[in-house]
Amino acid sequence: SKDQAAGTVAAKPVHMAVIADPQIVDHYSYDQTGLLLRITEFFTDIYLRKSYRFLQTLRRPQKIIFLGDLMDGGREWADNQWMQELRRYQSIFVNRRPQEMQIYNMAGNHDIGIGNTVVEHALDRFHRYVGPTNIVLDIADHQIILLDTLT
């Protein structure tokens, strides 16, 4: 191979998935309440959970990056509602292979706001419970930079 001729060894391939805007449905999504909201959440959660499970089973990614907007109304919620929705998010996007797969979450405008409308409390909460908003990942022979451009 070209790498062998140059005297270098190629890194072992790493399988990645990038998921943009999962935005779990809530009353900010469609201005729904009551039974209609519960039915919408129930069926969209089933669809998301099934799709994510199939992704993990069929493609077996080693790294997954969620590109923000994890929850639709995340920046708007009080802490108790946000924690409830975070648990819901985590119940949908379960890491079924934690020894083999790492997950990274970026913040989106629905999670923390954007520019001069960033909700400081939402940003702090995201950092505390989800993770940093700026990360440099060394994956195989690449660096992937997850950069917070919202704040």
Summary of the structure (lengths in Angstrom):
residues: 151
radius of gyration: 17.9
end to end distance: 44.4
largest distance: 65.7
contacts: 405
relative contact order: 0.16
helix: 46%
strand: 16%
